[in-house]
């Protein structure tokens, strides 16, 4: 496992076409933005297909993709 430290608005690039941006940090909560082509599926671990739902923490039914009002972060291919 690779462990990296990033600050707000800093990015991590995975391969040639996946970009992860630290959108905000509030206490122990970090908001991440993901840019990827439509064929790259992005899921929260507890919502991954085939994952046992009875182990899901509270809030697992929340929206997977949430629009973020961040001028430096554009949503890839119109996904929100």
Secondary structure, DSSP 8 states (H G I E B T S, - for coil): -------TT-EEEETTTEEEEEEEEETTEEEEEEE--TTS----GGGSTT--GGG--TTTTS-SS-----TT---GGG--
